[in-house]
Amino acid sequence: MLDLYEFADLKILVETIFHKIMHKKTDEYSMQLVAQIALKYLEICFKNQNTIN
């Protein structure tokens, strides 16, 4: 689903999620979800870097 966002919007979305999650106690499921989002975001960053070069 993250692939549907423009990269600039995706960056803001991911930063917001990390900011929210770091400032409150979270359960294991939430942390796993954030980890999955982070991995997908890194994958998109890698793809964008390779298409720019």
Backbone as CSV, one residue per row, in Angstrom:
resi,resn,N_x,N_y,N_z,CA_x,CA_y,CA_z,C_x,C_y,C_z
1,MET,0.814,-1.188,0.000,0.000,0.000,0.000,0.865,1.263,0.000
2,LEU,2.023,1.187,0.628,2.891,2.355,0.664,3.366,2.757,-0.721
3,ASP,3.359,1.812,-1.642,3.774,2.108,-3.016,2.852,3.103,-3.699
4,LEU,1.655,3.281,-3.186,0.675,4.158,-3.818,0.930,5.640,-3.536
5,TYR,1.729,5.936,-2.523,1.997,7.320,-2.136,3.102,7.927,-2.984
6,GLU,3.017,9.234,-3.193,4.148,9.968,-3.742,5.250,9.927,-2.692
7,PHE,6.504,9.938,-3.125,7.601,9.751,-2.181,7.617,10.827,-1.092
8,ALA,7.384,12.073,-1.434,7.401,13.158,-0.442,6.303,12.944,0.611
9,ASP,5.125,12.523,0.180,4.032,12.245,1.113,4.347,11.035,1.990
10,LEU,4.966,10.046,1.381,5.330,8.843,2.116,6.340,9.164,3.211
11,LYS,7.295,10.005,2.895,8.307,10.407,3.884,7.640,11.059,5.092
12,ILE,6.723,11.959,4.855,6.014,12.639,5.942,5.203,11.638,6.760
13,LEU,4.528,10.720,6.094,3.729,9.707,6.768,4.590,8.839,7.684
14,VAL,5.710,8.359,7.166,6.588,7.495,7.955,7.190,8.268,9.126
15,GLU,7.614,9.495,8.903,8.154,10.311,10.000,7.110,10.520,11.094
16,THR,5.879,10.749,10.702,4.797,10.943,11.669,4.556,9.676,12.483
17,ILE,4.540,8.544,11.826,4.332,7.267,12.523,5.440,7.036,13.531
18,PHE,6.698,7.235,13.121,7.809,7.015,14.043,7.774,8.000,15.204
19,HIS,7.422,9.233,14.923,7.339,10.235,15.992,6.280,9.830,17.024
20,LYS,5.129,9.398,16.561,4.043,8.990,17.460,4.421,7.757,18.271
21,ILE,5.025,6.771,17.608,5.315,5.497,18.262,6.437,5.640,19.282
22,MET,7.366,6.559,19.056,8.493,6.719,19.965,8.107,7.459,21.247
23,HIS,6.974,8.132,21.248,6.586,8.931,22.401,5.493,8.280,23.248
24,LYS,5.262,7.009,23.047,4.298,6.337,23.907,4.645,4.858,24.017
25,LYS,4.145,4.229,25.033,4.384,2.806,25.201,3.586,2.054,24.137
26,THR,4.227,1.057,23.562,3.553,0.285,22.527,3.675,-1.202,22.828
27,ASP,2.731,-1.942,22.321,2.773,-3.390,22.502,3.602,-4.026,21.386
28,GLU,3.833,-5.309,21.505,4.675,-6.020,20.550,4.083,-5.997,19.141
29,TYR,2.774,-6.141,19.028,2.133,-6.123,17.715,2.363,-4.780,17.016
30,SER,2.215,-3.692,17.750,2.426,-2.365,17.160,3.863,-2.188,16.701
31,MET,4.803,-2.681,17.493,6.207,-2.585,17.117,6.499,-3.405,15.860
32,GLN,5.865,-4.568,15.734,6.046,-5.384,14.531,5.480,-4.668,13.307
33,LEU,4.350,-4.027,13.488,3.740,-3.282,12.392,4.644,-2.124,11.959
34,VAL,5.197,-1.416,12.913,6.105,-0.313,12.599,7.357,-0.839,11.901
35,ALA,7.856,-1.987,12.334,9.025,-2.583,11.690,8.719,-2.938,10.235
36,GLN,7.527,-3.470,9.967,7.135,-3.796,8.597,7.039,-2.534,7.741
37,ILE,6.504,-1.469,8.318,6.413,-0.190,7.600,7.810,0.327,7.293
38,ALA,8.705,0.237,8.266,10.074,0.710,8.078,10.779,-0.065,6.972
39,LEU,10.613,-1.377,6.953,11.245,-2.182,5.913,10.705,-1.836,4.527
40,LYS,9.402,-1.663,4.422,8.803,-1.302,3.136,9.283,0.082,2.689
41,TYR,9.381,1.012,3.639,9.863,2.362,3.332,11.303,2.307,2.827
42,LEU,12.143,1.516,3.481,13.524,1.383,3.042,13.613,0.759,1.650
43,GLU,12.736,-0.196,1.374,12.692,-0.809,0.050,12.336,0.231,-1.013
44,ILE,11.363,1.064,-0.716,10.952,2.113,-1.657,12.083,3.125,-1.842
45,CYS,12.763,3.487,-0.749,13.897,4.416,-0.848,14.974,3.837,-1.748
46,PHE,15.270,2.559,-1.571,16.283,1.901,-2.379,15.886,1.891,-3.855
47,LYS,14.637,1.580,-4.134,14.161,1.567,-5.522,14.251,2.957,-6.139
48,ASN,13.862,3.978,-5.377,13.913,5.352,-5.892,15.348,5.793,-6.167
49,GLN,16.253,5.413,-5.307,17.659,5.762,-5.502,18.191,5.109,-6.767
50,ASN,17.824,3.878,-7.009,18.300,3.178,-8.201,17.689,3.709,-9.482
51,THR,16.485,4.241,-9.434,15.868,4.773,-10.648,16.365,6.180,-10.953
52,ILE,16.846,6.880,-9.937,17.366,8.250,-10.154,18.723,8.194,-10.832
53,ASN,19.547,7.218,-10.462,20.921,7.127,-11.007,20.947,6.698,-12.435
